[in-house]
Amino acid sequence: MRKASIILGLIFAVFAVILAVLPLYKLSFIPAILAFLFGLLAFFKAKKEEKPTHVIQVIFLLTIISLALATYKTIFTVSEVGDTKDLQQTEEKLNEEALDDLEGMDIPMDDTIQTDAKDELEDIIIMD
């Protein structure tokens, strides 16, 4: 049980450090807490069996590093929303250009197409 706790603690601690460095730093809290819990379990088992705790100390060290990095990034990272006026103006220009292009087009319609579309609309209206 001690070895399994040590292995799981190390895996979660390394995973937490990796996530803390990446832009997904907020997700690193979950494996850090799991690593801490497995580290505590391994620590108490090692003390009970009087085994060395050097690897368990590494688990705690990695967990503390990942929690410190993730907490630092959470506190000091500011997410800024850019100026949306430029984006809205660009969108309006594109819409106006699309309307101008559509107005310039002359689409010939056959009488059969118009009557078929009209019949379909009448069928839909009658069904409702």
N, C-alpha and C positions, 0 to 999 in steps of 0.2 A: 504494500500500500504506500510505503514511503517513496519507493522508486517511481511508482506511477504518478504520485503527487509532484515529485520533482520534475519528471518529464513534462507533465501537463503544465506545471508552473513555468518552466522554461519556454515552452512553445507559446503560451499566452503572453509571457513577458516580451519575447522577441517580436511577436505579432503586434503588441501594443506599441512598442518603440517604432516599428515600421509605419504603423498608421499615424503615430504622432508626428512624424516627419512629413508625411504626405498631406495633400489638401483635405483628406478625409480625417483630419485630426480629431473631430468630435466623436468619431466612432472608436477611438482608441481607449476611451474610458471603460468600455465593457470588457475587453480582454485584460486591461490593467487590473480591474477589480477581481476578475477570475484568477489572474496570476497571483494576486495578493492572497486570495483565499486558499489556493493550492499551496502557496508558500507557507502560510500559517499551518496548514494541515501537515505538511512535510516537516516543518520545524518542530511541532509538538511530537510527532512520531519519532523524529531523530533524538529529541531530548529524552523521550521515554526509553528508547533503545540504546542511548548513549553513543550515538554515531556522529561523525563530523557534520558540520553545518555550513561548509564553505560554499557549496553549490546553491544552497538555499539563500545565502547572503547575496549571491549573484542575482537570483530571482528578485529579491527585494530591491536591489540596486537598479535593475532594469525597469522594474515597476515604478520606482520613484522617478527615474529619468523620464519615462513616458508620461506619467501624470504631470510632472513639472512642465514638459514641453507643451502638452495639450492644454493645460491650464493657462500658460503664458499666451499661447496663440488665441485661445478663447477670449481672454481679457483684452489683448492689445491688437487684435485684427479687426479692422473696421471695414465693413462692406459698404462700398459707396455705390449709389445709384447714379448713373450718368445723366446728363441733360437730355431729357426726352423731347425737347422742342425740336431739335435737329432731326430726330427720328420721325416725328410727326410731320414735319415739313417735307421730308423726303417721301414719306408715304403719300401725302396729299399730291405731290408732283407726279408721282407714278400713277395715281388714280386718274388725275386729269389727263395725262398722256394716253392712258388706256382708253378713256372716254373719247378723246379726240380721234384716236385710231379707229374706234368702233363707229363713230359718226361718219367718218370718211368712207366707210365700206358700203357697197351697194350689194345686198344679198338678194338674188332673184329667188322668189318663192313660186313654186308650181301651185296650181289650184288644187291638185290632188293632195299635196302636203298640207296645205291650209285646211282642207276639208277633213283630212284624217286627224289632224291635231284638234280640230274643233269637235269632231265626233268623240275623240278620247276624253276631252274635257267635259263634254256633256255626260258621258258615261260615268265619269268620276263624280260629277255633281249629283247625278241621279242616285248613285250608290250611297252617298253620304246622307 
